[in-house]
Amino acid sequence: MHRFYRPWLAFTFALMMGLALSAQAKPNFSGEWTMVPAKSDFGPLPVPTKMVRTITHADPAFKVVTVQTGGSMGDTTVEMSFSTDGKPQKNTLNGAPMTTLGKWDGTALVFNSTLLQQGTEVKIEDRYSLTDAGKTLTVLRKFETPDGGFTATIVLVKK
């Protein structure tokens, strides 16, 4: 009996481990994403009229180009490059220096940024997650300033 039991047990264990690993597979966020204003919440900031994010993701490289109309930043195009492996990346946001550390948290990507704006340090955490079989991208953004903080939720759908 043991002669048949051990191979079956080994096969079952290998199968279960494979399923567990595939369930935790890291997603690819690449694509063109359009904001859904009715599902997004910018907290105290005005909601942009339109926002399109083009993401190029080839782990660990993560590039985001955001084209926005209206909202707190007005009509802008912002390009940012991040890394998902914890290495600091430097960008500039509206002339202000920003350093970001990115890491995986399960199937979500978390980017922690420090922005130095007019001598004031602003902390920003962006949590990127996919739902709806990869058709919906949700970015949960947390801002922390010396005057307090707030959160925003940006919901985007893939074109």
Secondary structure, 3 states (H helix, E strand, C coil): CHHHHHHHHHHHHHHHHHHHHHHCCCCCCCEEEEECHHHCECCCCCCCCEEEEEEEEECCEEEEEEEEECCCCCCEEEEEEEECCCCCEEEEECCEEEEEEEEEECCEEEEEEEEEECCEEEEEEEEEEEECCCCEEEEEEEEEECCEEEEEEEEEEEC
